[in-house]
Amino acid sequence: MVAYGDRLVLLGASVAVEKGEAVAVLGANGSGKSTLIRAALGLVPLARGEAALFGVPLKKFRDWKRVGYVPQRLGAGSGVPATVREVVASGRLARRGWAPFTRAADRAAVSTALDAVGLADRANDRADTLSGGQQQRVLIARALAGEPDLLVLDEPTAGVDASSQQAFAGALGDFVHNGGTVLLVAHELGPLAPLVNRAVVVHLGRIVHDGPVPEPAGHHADPDHDHVHPHAPEETPSLFGGSA
Ligand SMILES: Nc1ncnc2c1ncn2[C@@H]1O[C@H](COP(=O)(O)OP(=O)(O)OP(=O)(O)O)[C@@H](O)[C@H]1O
């Protein structure tokens, strides 16, 4: 359960994501999708319930380099004139530990991430001169550069042009193909549809569907819809598991 002040926005929500899954959280505006993934990462407190990452309760979880998080959108004009490469390189910080300078492995991971999102040719440009869709790809590259096992993305394709969406879908497909796990919030899956193998639909703070990706007709968001699929019994610790 999650409340903002005295307003409940997530109740009775229980989700477990297994290794190798690509799970989309779908639902209408304000239904609680972002709140669900932010609660999963401990970014908003749970009023009741529990969350765990890689089988470790959130309160004890320390291995944040295993998690890449891409928030909804780049903060509007921070004024910091960082280049695309610098922003992406910041995704290596959790991996670097106390190493005082960038190692070859860091540089290689940054280059690979820039290639993956198709922005290698913009590496030395100021990030704030890129389009919204390109900036979204910079954030995704930053998360990829950290070589996480679990990638959590909040509406990664919102406001992103078609070619950026395709580039992003390709990068995410490679990530999943290489054994990565994805939990993402989306309004519409678009080019991401082929790589998503499970959908969790949130409506008014409750999970009303958990299973195959529903048809885009939107009827799952209907309050009368009770197409709820129970989870299969868990055999291994979930990468993310929680109920709130
Ligand atoms: N920090 C906050 N403080 C107060 N209320 C909040 C906060 N964040 C979200 N809310 C409210 O909680 C509800 C759920 O918001 P949330 O962002 O989880 O929805 P969402 O499904 O992700 O929506 P969208 O698709 O529009 O991003 C909304 O009514 C929203 O106004």
The ligand as a Gaussian input file, in Angstrom:
#p B3LYP/6-31G(d) Opt

LIG

0 1
 N        4.654000      12.757000      -5.126000
 C        3.315000      12.720000      -5.163000
 N        2.585000      13.396000      -4.258000
 C        1.239000      13.362000      -4.269000
 N        0.508000      12.667000      -5.159000
 C        1.180000      11.978000      -6.092000
 C        2.606000      11.971000      -6.147000
 N        3.005000      11.193000      -7.190000
 C        1.863000      10.738000      -7.749000
 N        0.777000      11.201000      -7.102000
 C       -0.623000      10.894000      -7.409000
 O       -0.799000       9.490000      -7.304000
 C       -1.643000       9.006000      -8.344000
 C       -0.878000       7.941000      -9.121000
 O        0.216000       8.564000      -9.791000
 P        1.243000       7.756000     -10.689000
 O        2.276000       8.730000     -11.134000
 O        1.669000       6.537000      -9.993000
 O        0.295000       7.357000     -11.899000
 P        0.667000       6.824000     -13.338000
 O       -0.257000       5.677000     -13.582000
 O        2.099000       6.558000     -13.458000
 O        0.233000       8.061000     -14.208000
 P        0.826000       8.651000     -15.614000
 O        0.520000       7.627000     -16.627000
 O        0.023000       9.897000     -15.791000
 O        2.288000       8.896000     -15.380000
 C       -2.016000      10.200000      -9.176000
 O       -3.287000      10.615000      -8.801000
 C       -0.994000      11.252000      -8.831000
 O       -1.535000      12.539000      -8.899000

